[in-house]
Every structure is written in C-alpha cells, then in structure tokens.
C-alpha cells in the first residue's frame, strides 16, 4: 500500500471536480466537522491534506499523519486558513512519533486498505493516542474488491499514469462487524451512509 500511494501522490489533488461532487464532498466535511468541531484531532493517512484542510476549519487543532513522504510533502504545501495544522510522517500501525491525549480522531479512505488481520494493531495504536471520551470519525467509499484471500480480504488491480500496476486491499466490514469489533471500547456507535460513501462515529469509553 505504501508503494502504491507514494506513486499515486502526484494525482491526489481533488482538482477540477464538478459542482455536484464539490457539494457532496462538502456535505462530508459538514458531517465530520460537526462531530469533531473544537477538538484536538489526530488524523491518520492524511494523504495530500484535502480533508485535513476541511477538518481544520472546524477543529481546534489537527495533527495530520501519513507514512508516505510524498504525501506529507503535499500536505505541508497546502494552505490552512486557521494555521492550526501540524503534519507528521509516521506509520499508522505504530504512531510512535505522535504524542498522546487527543480529543478526536479521524481517517477517511484508509480503513479499506487495512488487512483484517491488522485491525487490532491499527486500532490499538490509534486509540492509545486518544484520551478517554475522545470522539472518532472514520469512513470510506462503498467500493469493494474481489477475489478474497484466506483471511477474507478483497483486492483491486489499479494502474497509475506512470504505467505501474498495483494490487491493493479494498474491503470494509459491515456495520454489525464494526459493532462487534469496536463495541467493547465505545459508549456510542453511529453508522451514517451517503450515496457512495459511509462514516462511522463513536466515543471512547471513560475509565
């Protein structure tokens, strides 16, 4: 996945979208902005910073992280109106460079690339950086791959303008599976669907 997104970085700019798509993307920002407004938010897999910019208009502070140096460079070049964003290169499965005690968490179009066997690794590292009661919003699109492996992961074959071809994990659990996975550590769990994308929102339990 890292190799794929390092190669894809130059294309991730969300440029020249139609008015209809722009309205859809803004409706997403309004949804997660309402949930995370006024919070110190840790964002994982920020990519080129498109969603970081929208999140920063509503959050108190955003620490945006990504494992790909090319993505980090693009995110740092973006203009953030509120000057409340820091960008850090870090591995989503460890987040060892990230400090603790964030009151919000966010990632979009990342979880579908996480192998099922690594859900526990990712969420453990992610939640350790959040304080009790922190609100988390994450989501992805409804597109799925095919050809399941022995773990049930689905895959897509993708081509990039440089001619390279990549086989990437592309799957996400159903709402019932999320409830089973996250229910023990949350005090609320909300699943919200848009036409082509979905979001999950939850608050971590207090001790």
N, C-alpha and C positions, 0 to 999 in steps of 0.2 A: 504493500500500500504506500509506503514512504517513497519508493522509487516512482510509482505512478504519479503521485501528487507533486513530487519535485519536477517531473517532466511536464505536468499539466499547469504549473503555476502561471506561465505567461497568458494562459487563456482565461483565468479566473478573475474577471473584472466586472461582470454583470453590466457590460456596456451595451448601449443601443437596444434596450428591451422595449417592448411595446407599452403603451399606456395601460393596457389591461394587465399585463404582467407586473408592471410597476405598482399598480393598485393592489394586486394580490400580495406582492412582497411587503408592501406597507401594512397590510392587514395582519401579516405575521408579526411584524415589528410592534404593532399596537397590542397584539395578544401577549407576547412575552415581555413587552415593556411594562404593561400593567402589572404583571406578576413580579417583576424584578425591579421596579422603579424605586429609587432611593437606596438601593443596596450596593454593597461592595461585591462585585461579581467576578468569579473565576470562569473564564471561557476556555474550553478545550477545543483543539483543532479549528482555530480561528480562520485558517486559510488566508486569503488576501485582505481580510478585515472588513468585508462588506457588512456582515451582520454586527461586527464589533462597533462600527460607526453608528448604526441604528440603536444598538443597545446603550451606547454611551450617552445618547441624548436623554435617556430616562434613568439610568443607573447613577449612583453616586461616584463609583469608580469601577473600572474594568481592567483586569489583568488578562490579556489575551495571549494564549499559548499555542504553539504549533511545533511539530517535530521537524518540519521541512524548513531549512534555512531560506530557501527561495520564497516561501510563503511569509515567513517572518519579515523578510526584507520588504515585500509588498505591503504588508500590514503596517509597517513602520512609516512607509511613504505616504500613507493615506492621511488626509486632513480630518482631525477630530475636533469638531466645533467647540466642545466643552473642555478640551485639554485635560481630560480625566482618564486617559488610557495609557497603560504600560504594556509593551509587547515583549514576550519572553520565549526563547526557544527551549522546549522541554518535551520529554517523552510522556505521552498521555497515560502510559501504563505505570509510570513511577511518580511523575510530577515532583521529583526530588528538589528542584530548584524553586518551587513555589512555596511561599510562606503559608501559615495556617490562618484560620479564623476569617474566612469569607462568609458573608451572609447570604450569598446567592451563587448559583452555578448554572452554566449554560453550555450547550453544544447543539449544533444543527448539522445534519447530514454527515455525522460521524459514526453514530452507533451502528448503522447498517454495514459498516466496514469492519466491525469488531467480530472476531470469531466467537462462536458460542462458548468455547472452552476458555475464553479470556474475559468474559463478562465480570466474573468475580474479581480478577486482577484489576480491571479498569475501575469498576465502581468502588473498590476498596481504596485505591489510591486517590480517586476523585473525592470521595466523601470524607476522607481524613483531612482534607484541606478546608472543609466547611465546618462552621460552628453548629451546635445543636439548634434546631429550629430553622436552619437555613432553607430557603426555597430554591428548588431546582426546576429548570425548564429545559427539556431537550426534545428534538424531533427529527424527522427525516421524511423523504418522499415515499410514496406507496409503491414505487417501482421495485421489483424483486428480480433476482437472477434465476437460473435454472440449474439442473444437474447437481443435486445435493451430494455432499461428501458423507463420510461415515458419521460425522457429528451433526449433520443436517444443515450445514452451511450451504448457501446458494451462491452461484458465481455468474459474472458477466464478463464477456470479452470486449475490451474497449480499444479503440485506435486513436492516436493523437496526431496532430498536424505534422509532427516531425517524423511520422512514419512508424513510430514504435507501437507495439501491441502489448496490452496488459490484461491479465486475468485477475479480476478483483472480486472480493467477497461483497455481496449485495443482498442482505436479508435483514429482517427485523421481526421480533416476536409479536404475537397478537396481544391485545390488552390483558387477557387472562394470564398470559405468561409473565407480563410485567408485574401484575399484582402478586404473583407467586414469588417473583424474584425480589421485588422491592418492598412488598407489604410489611415484612418484619421490621424494617428500619424507618418507615414513614408513618406519619399521623394523618396523611391525606394523600389521595392519588386521583388525579383528574386526567382523563384522556380526551383530547379535542381533535376533531378531524376537519380539515379543509378539503377542497376537491381533490388536490393532488398530493397533499402533504398532511402530516399529523404531528401533534405535540403531546407530550406527557409532562404534567406538572405535579410536584409533590414537595412536602416539607419534611425534613428530617426530624425524627422524634427527639424530644428533650430527654435528658438522662433521668 
